[in-house]
């Protein structure tokens, strides 16, 4: 699916253009993930209000080997004056403030969906959910450039996983993006679609459109996810939501959704979980 044209700042366009050209010449598939994906698609195309600011651009790079990944990094550095970040193995920099985080996934993964950076293989990252998110990516047209961007469903899936893995070390970072999607998914889906295609969900949700929309979101995440990802997310949601408003997930998202009671935040997440269970059982 291709979405309408969107304007981005010159720095972001230069980063994306460089990746598009290098990856295209090497035949490597990729996608924009993280907060940059939210900005490009949800803010830029759907016209939703600004969310958490981001300084870097996160990319998923689909490769079958470390040699292919390194070929892309070397091409970017050779042809565009990028330089490796001495502290972040997945990061390259362009100038003082242009940053790309290049996370490889695909054939490069181990069976447990981990990547281990050579040569020591002591830097380990989880890429569970990346393959599914890539399959659901949306093409966004910029000026003379088409960019594959993580879908709202894929973004929610990846951000739930990211929150689970780093919320203690980096509190509130991923919760801000989770809250953004939860708050706006009824607008993304549109009320007409919710009422027209999911009226049974609306009824089951007490005619609350936000509850209904996020229940649909949960269904779509479960349908998109592969079995190991579904099991991971099922365990995450079960563990967190059994604690109700005392759950770290509920509390962190609640902090980002000011003006709403924690009980309602919990109910929204319970709706997401209910939809996830429905989707997983189909």
Protein Blocks (a to p, Z undefined) as FASTA:
>chain_A
ZZddddddfklmmmmmmmmmmmmmnopacddehjllmmmmmmmmnopacddddfbdcddd
ddfbfklmmmmmmmmmmmnopacdfkbmkbccehjllccddddehjkpcfkopacddfkl
paccdfehklmmmmmpccdddehiacddddfklmmmmmmmmmmmmmmmmghklmmmmmmm
mmmmmmmnopmlmmmmmmmmmmmnoopaklmmmmmmmmmmmmmpcfklmmmmmmmmmmmm
mnmmmlmklmmmmmmmghiafklmmmmmmmmmmmmmmmmmZZ
